[in-house]
Amino acid sequence: MRDRGWSYSDLERISDKALTRGRWQQLGSGVPQRRFPDPESLTVMARVLDVDITTVVLAAAQTVGLDVVRRDNAFSELLPERTERLSEGMRDAILTLIRAAVAEASADEGLAGARSDSLGGLRLGWPKSTAPSETSGASPEASESS
């Protein structure tokens, strides 16, 4: 809220009064809640705050006293907003690159038992429909062998 300059009244207005200013304040106060918010409220919060529903559900779980531990780390916080809107092909390509980097780091640490030049057996590549060769006219294999 602070980063966006929003007040609880702003949140009420943006939510088309689906959640009142008082309810936004109650949920945002950090005070433990007695009841888990209903699905409609969770959906409204995710939409208004422009975050994924999982983030809202986990935050709500914490407010009712559940010990929520996410597997996320600081790296996930570096992802820009709206990454969920990437195409499936682009997500696959980015995940493949990240997995290869993790495998290489593990190999360098001796954790995976794989040679770092093999990237733990992972092969970098894009789905054919989104591969750079589709637009440039040259295949990656052709440019590697030149």
Solvent accessible surface area in square Angstrom, and as a share of the most:
residue,aa,sasa,rsa
1,M,83,0.37
2,R,225,0.82
3,D,147,0.76
4,R,100,0.37
5,G,62,0.59
6,W,64,0.22
7,S,52,0.33
8,Y,50,0.19
9,S,55,0.35
10,D,36,0.19
11,L,2,0.01
12,E,38,0.17
13,R,154,0.56
14,I,51,0.26
15,S,1,0.00
16,D,119,0.62
17,K,146,0.62
18,A,58,0.45
19,L,12,0.06
20,T,76,0.44
21,R,111,0.40
22,G,43,0.41
23,R,64,0.23
24,W,9,0.03
25,Q,81,0.36
26,Q,89,0.39
27,L,26,0.13
28,G,49,0.47
29,S,60,0.38
30,G,65,0.62
31,V,89,0.51
32,P,105,0.66
33,Q,23,0.10
34,R,238,0.87
35,R,190,0.69
36,F,87,0.36
37,P,7,0.04
38,D,66,0.34
39,P,96,0.61
40,E,119,0.54
41,S,10,0.07
42,L,11,0.06
43,T,82,0.48
44,V,21,0.12
45,M,14,0.06
46,A,11,0.09
47,R,133,0.49
48,V,6,0.04
49,L,50,0.25
50,D,55,0.29
51,V,59,0.34
52,D,77,0.40
53,I,80,0.41
54,T,67,0.39
55,T,49,0.29
56,V,12,0.07
57,V,52,0.30
58,L,48,0.24
59,A,49,0.38
60,A,7,0.06
61,A,9,0.07
62,Q,103,0.46
63,T,29,0.17
64,V,45,0.26
65,G,62,0.59
66,L,108,0.54
67,D,134,0.70
68,V,31,0.18
69,V,127,0.73
70,R,101,0.37
71,R,238,0.87
72,D,71,0.37
73,N,97,0.50
74,A,80,0.62
75,F,109,0.45
76,S,37,0.24
77,E,138,0.62
78,L,138,0.69
79,L,90,0.45
80,P,95,0.60
81,E,124,0.55
82,R,116,0.42
83,T,39,0.23
84,E,112,0.50
85,R,156,0.57
86,L,64,0.32
87,S,65,0.42
88,E,118,0.53
89,G,13,0.13
90,M,80,0.36
91,R,96,0.35
92,D,62,0.32
93,A,9,0.07
94,I,66,0.33
95,L,76,0.38
96,T,32,0.18
97,L,104,0.52
98,I,57,0.29
99,R,134,0.49
100,A,3,0.02
101,A,56,0.43
102,V,91,0.52
103,A,17,0.13
104,E,70,0.32
105,A,49,0.38
106,S,27,0.17
107,A,13,0.10
108,D,99,0.52
109,E,118,0.53
110,G,57,0.55
111,L,134,0.67
112,A,58,0.45
113,G,76,0.73
114,A,29,0.23
115,R,169,0.62
116,S,46,0.29
117,D,102,0.53
118,S,48,0.31
119,L,37,0.18
120,G,35,0.33
121,G,68,0.65
122,L,70,0.35
123,R,181,0.66
124,L,85,0.42
125,G,30,0.29
126,W,120,0.42
127,P,48,0.30
128,K,172,0.73
129,S,96,0.62
130,T,57,0.33
131,A,13,0.10
132,P,63,0.40
133,S,28,0.18
134,E,109,0.49
135,T,128,0.74
136,S,81,0.53
137,G,75,0.72
138,A,56,0.43
139,S,46,0.29
140,P,53,0.33
141,E,97,0.43
142,A,53,0.41
143,S,73,0.47
144,E,141,0.63
145,S,97,0.63
146,S,125,0.81
